[in-house]
């Protein structure tokens, strides 16, 4: 039986029954937030800070009765401040935005501070699956891919670092969804120039190349999860919904699935060492 064709056909069949809503397979955290207000920073600042948790300025740390640990380095957050300026030609005053920034520290870099806004995670950790762990470890060791886990709201692969970052296991809804996400990012890593050389510099969010790569990653991940017997009705439905979202970016042309399935098969075989 051609597992890749079978999985692909089942996905197409389910999509033809109507739109399936995609659900993020992990419980989101609030990301990087202000220790003083509990509010999340903007998406740009989340990217600048890179890690979840509560942040304070040097002055706020002192006001809270704490102190920054020796040798710790600050990070910046930026914001726009509107100011009135006079137009040199018309002499009229107008409001213009100026970019400003603050230096901040994560409270883990401070002494005497404790989190005000603890993150609530699911009570039960995801139990490791021996077959899945063996496949992941063997591939990462063989290929040299690094895999990190951190409390976050996203999962991604960085070709420049050849590194995968996943949310913590305990953020995931169930075992199948965790490994589905892990294998999705591993499939992306197979596109590295040192492997299948599939990733391009011209791919960016929602363009055709990016959308095709997402289809490849999700089909490949779904096939591996099915192969090792971890697939559930919920996880398969969610994988189908994810693909359906990207197909809409590709004008809902199901032929792209068939094209992507061939590349997904090569990627999955590389991970499985077949």
Buried (B, 14 or more C-beta within 10 A) or exposed (E): EEBBBEBBBBBBEBBEEEEBEBEBBBBEBBBBBBBBEEEBBBEEBBEBBEBBBBBBBBEBBBEBEBEBEEEEEBBEBEBEEEEEEEEEEEEEEEEEEEEEEBEBBBBEBBEEBEEBEEBEBBEEEBEEBEEBEEBBEEBBEEBEBEBEBEBBBEBEBEBEEBBBBBBBBBBBBBBBBBBBBBBBBBBBBBBBEEBBEBBEEEBEEEEEBBBBBBBBBBBBBBBBBBBBEBBBEBBBBBBBBBBBBBBEBBEEEBEBBBEBBBBBBBBBBBBBEE
